[in-house]
Amino acid sequence: MPADREVLTVEFKIHFLKPAKTDRLIAVGQVIQAGRTLTVCDGSVFDATRTRLLARMTATMMAVDATSS
């Protein structure tokens, strides 16, 4: 993200699918669609063996001009 831009969350949704009974969590995220203003992202959280999907996330982010204080 350029220094003159900030990010606002337009929509954020999390689905908690299973309890996190594991020593370590593995989170994987990706940008699904990046536009000039809106960006749609997706994320998944797995257990340490990466065999159990524990949570899913979808977010829509908006890039805006940074404001100086």
PASEBA-1860 file (N, C-alpha, C; in nm, 3 decimals):
! residues 69
1> MPADREVL> 0.084/-0.117/0.000/0.000/0.000/0.000/0.089/0.124/0.000 ~ 0.068/0.214/-0.093/0.147/0.337/-0.095/0.127/0.419/0.033 ~ 0.227/0.499/0.067/0.222/0.578/0.191/0.109/0.680/0.192 ~ 0.061/0.722/0.076/-0.045/0.822/0.071/-0.185/0.761/0.069 ~ -0.197/0.631/0.095/-0.327/0.561/0.096/-0.348/0.491/0.231 ~ -0.474/0.477/0.269/-0.513/0.402/0.389/-0.620/0.302/0.350 ~ -0.648/0.209/0.439/-0.746/0.104/0.410/-0.863/0.113/0.507 ~ -0.983/0.108/0.454/-1.105/0.099/0.533/-1.171/-0.036/0.507
9> TVEFKIHF> -1.230/-0.093/0.609/-1.302/-0.219/0.593/-1.446/-0.189/0.553 ~ -1.488/-0.239/0.438/-1.624/-0.222/0.391/-1.712/-0.334/0.445 ~ -1.660/-0.457/0.441/-1.735/-0.575/0.488/-1.634/-0.677/0.537 ~ -1.666/-0.743/0.647/-1.576/-0.843/0.705/-1.662/-0.953/0.765 ~ -1.640/-1.075/0.721/-1.722/-1.187/0.769/-1.631/-1.304/0.804 ~ -1.653/-1.361/0.924/-1.575/-1.476/0.968/-1.670/-1.591/1.001 ~ -1.635/-1.709/0.955/-1.707/-1.831/0.989/-1.614/-1.916/1.075 ~ -1.647/-1.933/1.202/-1.571/-2.022/1.290/-1.631/-2.161/1.274
17> LKPAKTDR> -1.554/-2.254/1.218/-1.609/-2.384/1.181/-1.585/-2.493/1.285 ~ -1.468/-2.491/1.349/-1.433/-2.594/1.447/-1.350/-2.532/1.558 ~ -1.348/-2.594/1.677/-1.261/-2.544/1.785/-1.114/-2.558/1.746 ~ -1.034/-2.466/1.793/-0.891/-2.466/1.761/-0.814/-2.547/1.866 ~ -0.828/-2.677/1.861/-0.758/-2.766/1.954/-0.629/-2.812/1.887 ~ -0.532/-2.723/1.884/-0.405/-2.749/1.816/-0.296/-2.664/1.880 ~ -0.171/-2.707/1.864/-0.058/-2.631/1.918/-0.023/-2.511/1.832 ~ -0.059/-2.518/1.705/-0.020/-2.413/1.611/-0.132/-2.392/1.510
25> LIAVGQVI> -0.150/-2.268/1.467/-0.247/-2.235/1.364/-0.173/-2.192/1.238 ~ -0.229/-2.228/1.125/-0.174/-2.185/0.996/-0.281/-2.105/0.925 ~ -0.251/-1.979/0.896/-0.346/-1.892/0.827/-0.294/-1.864/0.686 ~ -0.384/-1.874/0.589/-0.350/-1.850/0.450/-0.449/-1.746/0.396 ~ -0.397/-1.640/0.337/-0.482/-1.537/0.282/-0.446/-1.506/0.139 ~ -0.544/-1.455/0.065/-0.517/-1.417/-0.073/-0.612/-1.307/-0.117 ~ -0.568/-1.231/-0.213/-0.652/-1.129/-0.274/-0.729/-1.197/-0.387 ~ -0.861/-1.189/-0.381/-0.946/-1.250/-0.484/-0.959/-1.158/-0.604
33> QAGRTLTV> -0.983/-1.030/-0.576/-0.999/-0.931/-0.683/-0.951/-0.797/-0.631 ~ -0.855/-0.737/-0.699/-0.803/-0.606/-0.660/-0.843/-0.504/-0.766 ~ -0.921/-0.406/-0.723/-0.960/-0.299/-0.813/-0.893/-0.169/-0.774 ~ -0.931/-0.061/-0.840/-0.871/0.069/-0.810/-0.909/0.115/-0.670 ~ -1.032/0.086/-0.629/-1.080/0.130/-0.497/-1.110/0.012/-0.405 ~ -1.182/-0.088/-0.453/-1.222/-0.202/-0.368/-1.134/-0.324/-0.395 ~ -1.103/-0.394/-0.287/-1.027/-0.519/-0.295/-1.099/-0.625/-0.213 ~ -1.121/-0.741/-0.271/-1.188/-0.852/-0.203/-1.081/-0.954/-0.164
41> CDGSVFDA> -1.080/-0.992/-0.036/-0.980/-1.085/0.018/-1.048/-1.206/0.078 ~ -0.973/-1.315/0.086/-1.023/-1.440/0.140/-0.915/-1.499/0.230 ~ -0.956/-1.564/0.338/-0.858/-1.625/0.427/-0.911/-1.754/0.487 ~ -0.818/-1.843/0.520/-0.853/-1.970/0.584/-0.756/-1.995/0.699 ~ -0.806/-2.056/0.806/-0.723/-2.092/0.920/-0.732/-2.244/0.938 ~ -0.613/-2.308/0.944/-0.605/-2.453/0.956/-0.536/-2.492/1.086 ~ -0.549/-2.620/1.124/-0.473/-2.672/1.238/-0.327/-2.692/1.197 ~ -0.245/-2.741/1.289/-0.101/-2.756/1.264/-0.070/-2.852/1.150
49> TRTRLLAR> -0.156/-2.950/1.126/-0.132/-3.047/1.018/-0.189/-3.000/0.885 ~ -0.261/-2.890/0.889/-0.328/-2.830/0.772/-0.429/-2.926/0.710 ~ -0.487/-3.013/0.793/-0.589/-3.105/0.744/-0.729/-3.064/0.789 ~ -0.738/-2.983/0.895/-0.870/-2.939/0.945/-0.887/-2.789/0.923 ~ -0.989/-2.753/0.850/-1.023/-2.612/0.830/-1.098/-2.564/0.954 ~ -1.042/-2.464/1.022/-1.100/-2.416/1.147/-1.185/-2.290/1.129 ~ -1.147/-2.205/1.034/-1.221/-2.080/1.013/-1.200/-2.031/0.871 ~ -1.300/-1.955/0.822/-1.292/-1.892/0.690/-1.329/-1.745/0.705
57> MTATMMAV> -1.264/-1.660/0.627/-1.287/-1.516/0.633/-1.300/-1.460/0.493 ~ -1.390/-1.366/0.476/-1.400/-1.289/0.353/-1.407/-1.143/0.392 ~ -1.332/-1.059/0.321/-1.332/-0.916/0.353/-1.330/-0.835/0.225 ~ -1.399/-0.722/0.228/-1.392/-0.623/0.122/-1.329/-0.499/0.181 ~ -1.218/-0.457/0.121/-1.142/-0.343/0.172/-1.149/-0.229/0.070 ~ -1.143/-0.106/0.120/-1.149/0.012/0.034/-1.025/0.098/0.055 ~ -0.954/0.128/-0.051/-0.838/0.216/-0.043/-0.884/0.361/-0.054 ~ -0.839/0.444/0.039/-0.877/0.586/0.040/-0.750/0.669/0.056
65> DATSS> -0.760/0.796/0.020/-0.648/0.887/0.040/-0.622/0.906/0.188 ~ -0.495/0.907/0.226/-0.457/0.928/0.368/-0.484/1.073/0.404 ~ -0.528/1.092/0.528/-0.551/1.227/0.577/-0.437/1.265/0.670 ~ -0.388/1.386/0.659/-0.282/1.432/0.748/-0.344/1.497/0.869 ~ -0.287/1.471/0.989/-0.345/1.526/1.111/-0.278/1.656/1.150
END
